[in-house]
Amino acid sequence: MSRRNIELLFLVIAGALSTMAYVSVYAGRFREINRVSIIYGLVFVGIFFLLHLLVRFVLPQADPFLLPITALLAAIGLTEIFRIRPSLALTQGQWLLVGAGLFVLTILVVRDHMKLDRYRYIMGVIGLGLLVATIALGTTVNGSKLWIHAFGFSIQPSEFAKLAIVIFLAGYLNDKKVMLSVPTHHVLGVPLPAAKYFGPLLVMWVLSLAMLIFMKDFGMALLFMSIFVALMYMATTRIVYVVLGGGLFAAAAAIAVAVVPHVQDRFGTWLDPWPHATTTGYQLLQSLFTIADGGILGAGFGRGFLLYANHQPVVPDLQTDFIFTAIANEMGLLGAAGLILVYVLFMWRGFRIAVWAPDGFSKLLAAGLAFAFGLQTFIILGGVTRLIPLTGITLPFVSYGGSSITANLMLVALLLMVSHRTNVVREGSDLERRRLAERG
Amino acid sequence: MIDIVLLVLKIGILVLLYLFIWQVVKTAVATVSAPAGTAAPDVALPEGSRPVAVFTPAERDARREDRLTERTVAGEKLDFTGHIDPRLIVEQSPIVPVGVVFSLNGWVTVGRASSSDVVLDEHFVSSTHARFVPRGSFYYVEDLGSTNGTFVNEKRVSGEAQLKLDSRVRIGETVFRYEE
């Protein structure tokens, strides 16, 4: 079976699952099954079918699993948002369309991701610019300054900055990896490369520190710092950068905990939420209770206890940061574990693409994107289950939020481009082969 | 009735979710080994084109010497050079194939800049890194203020150093052997 037919087959499974989930939510609420709920599933499948057609014609040799995995996650997310607040599901559906549009645009405009290597510094400037703009112009929501309100929309620029910074780092580190992997002098017994190659990386560290202090957002700072450390390690294979980066970030985090009250609150709540059960710990404890309430098999879509009689969700921010809580409640331990496995599949495909990629830039780009995606997932899942301090970051494709779904669809587009090019280089172009066969 | 439907849906969704995961893993693992075995098709050369002849360094040396030496009317070789044929032979390098010979004739500059006589496009080579200069009957290597230095027999050259037979000159990660 060709790659694209595999993709289509799995999209059909994802579509069936999304339709069943929606029917379940609808039936749970209105005690009936009607055509509307089935049409919903068809529309959803339709969007991804169009994306599939684009990939079929433009990137025929791309990885066949990424798009169905994306569809599955988006389906679960959209259904759960509909379950919690139907009006938001419509908005999210529109954002999904916008994201699909940007996905198409990314593929048609970029075509070959190797072009992006040439724009690496522009990408770096865009990434930095977005973050600085957020620090300067952003509004504070839930204690963190992550949002910019413009033209009636609220945008979360850090989601897009993530992509730009990964592209920049992949290009920059691929170019400078030799210099960075050979130490020329020692500081306190730690071998370090020449300062001029190290400089831009210190800038990244200072930036993530600034994010921590000015945006008061531990999650995004951790994400950016880790992307940078992980890419450094992947480019140079020198563990000293991981140790140094980890140490520097720990130091920064310690300072932030001591200085920034918001981060301090989050940290204290994480260590022991019970004394703050009615104040700062309320959200986290409600989340834990709601997850536990789901049991092994869950209550079923549309049947969990997620809303009070006045339609307020039992956990504040249920449709955004705490969407996993809602899913764990309705799909149970099995469903939640399955969802995490789907994320693992996504990362597996991403790293697979990186391992197979024929050149350094592609490898770093794919690995960086897969890593960023996986770490973001880990940060929020760890947060809502009290494994690590809670930070407001979206669960990719599932959480309510336009910036998140749009940026992550662009991330998938980039991964697909890398994987298409890899397969063309490794096995020759299908297109070329077909043309040769036709000629005889 | 509706409760039964909901229960079926609940179980069905979980089953479908795990079916999806299992099938992705199964299909992906099954297709992993397949493409690795199929080699890329050979590139067909257009008819009439011939690959360029490739000489081993020794052959090239021989040809060059042949061209340079003068002969008597009878065809015997006459050697007026007194065996002075200064040259650099690449001993190890990440970019230049080992065994390549650069013959030294007058001033020879080495650097990353494409205007150099010997272009070494690697990270640890400065754009104008060093030059080889004949003085009397000896060749000297001069470091032109390079960032990472020029080494003769692993000793960093400050200013200049005279080259002797079989001196090892290292520039960046490339090592040349000097012969005359």
Interface residues (C-beta under 8 A of the other chain):
Chain A: I6 F10 I13 A14 A16 L17 M20 A21 V23 S24 A27 G28 R31 E32 I33 P64 F65 P68 I69 L72 K176 V178 M179 V182 L297 G298 G300 F301 G302 R303 M331 G332 L334 G335 G338 L339 L341 V342 L345 W348 R349 R352 N423 V425 R426 E427 G428 R433 L436
Chain B: I2 V5 L6 L7 L9 K10 I11 G12 I13 L14 L16 L17 Y18 L19 F20 I21 Q23 V24 V25 T27 A28 T31 P35 A36 T38 A40 P41 H123 F124
